[in-house]
Amino acid sequence: MQQCCALFLSLLLWLPTVQSIELPDIGDTSESVLSLAEENRLGAAFMRNLRGALSIAYDPEIESYITSLGERLTTNSNSQQRFTFFVVNDTSINAFAGPGGHIGINTGLIMTSETESELASVMAHEIAHVTQRHLARAFESASQSSVPTAAAIIAAIILASQDSQLGSAAIATALASSTQQRINFTRQNEKEADRLGMSLLASSNFDPQGMPSFFERLYRNSRGSESQSLEFLRTHPLTLSRVSDTRNRAAQYPAAKHYDQTNYQLIKTKLQVLSSSDSGQNIAHFRQQLEKASAQQQDIARYGYALSLAKAGKYEQAMTQIKMLIKQEPERVNYQITAANIAFSAGDLTHAATICEENLKIFPHHHALSSLYGMVLIKQGDAAKASALLHEHLRRHPSNPQLYKLLAQAEHLNNHLPASHEALAEHYYLMGLTHVGIEQLGIALDHTKPSDTSTTARITYRRSQMEKEVEEEKK
Ligand SMILES: [Zn+2]
């Protein structure tokens, strides 16, 4: 078991190769692997497993940020693959790529990075693994099992990286019902991902030096620190030659132009506030920052101060601070979202609705604004409008479990009980709780009039699909 864990772990970014293990050569798989459609199906199942087991950041502002950062890189990748980026609430320094272009980034990694280019360098490295189909061999061998089993195996691989105990238990379960999977993540693949990642970084107007500077810091940290979060770096150290390779390569690119990193700094600040439970200390910290910050850093400190005040329930003071930021820079959507959030929390629904409406005109379909507006409309009792908005928004974000939860609330308020339980069913399904989804569809059927044959048929069909997946999983 230990050996296969090590193999699985080698999938991780920071684990170059498990050299002591010789793998059988199963030939060049990149041609014969899963079709994109199959991989996407596997990817969706993988995500459901992950959502059930990991703490994923569903804050729409964080989701919006990481998605736009990822998209800035993928537009330059020439890949057919669709990508999904998400943040995992985990302090260990890690990032990973799963099937179907799903790329997860731990909060620990974001917080350890010091520039947006550093963060982007890791994401570019992961994107390169996906575009080069380095994971293909893993998917292919896993895909010889049923989709749910394969997805569980791959999710277990990731879990092992997040929490070694949880991971080995999950792997044991997953492997008990399948053949041992063989994954060969070679040093050559790592090199290739570094090289292509670097080129992606440069062509997306990030600083190519971000990769060597981040690698170097992690390398240095891995030497001295006793921190638990660096466990994996210590057992599978980033080599000096890898650091210097990226350093040499970065030197071949022209120096990056200066660009605005404010959104990156705002998101880091938000993560910092969200992760701390002591709001008094937070307020004091950011007030002090605000006093001593350079002109450039003033806005970031003020934003942190506003968030900390809001978290402590001091809405009026928080609003004063955020309004100062909006006055300076009204087009900064993060400030607008924060203002709407503060108004919402303070119970000033009219104000919150106005901010959302006004800004959705400027940023149509913005994920964070739309999600918040949906919540506001529900609180205002405007169920029909909330439901229409959420349906529309779900077309753009069909795998977002939180949107289904909101839709369920809107439909419940609207007294559309079958629709409410159907939406809840999708929420639980996406959260990896298919059996709860099936129960919810049963309740939806109970609320459906027998004369409504089309609704009955739709729910019955969806339930049979979920039941089939549960059956497959047992195999
Ligand atoms: Zn890698």
Boltz pocket constraint, residues with backbone or C-beta under 6 A from the ligand:
constraints:
  - pocket:
      binder: B
      contacts: [[A, 11], [A, 12], [A, 13], [A, 14], [A, 125], [A, 129], [A, 189], [A, 190], [A, 193]]
      max_distance: 6.0
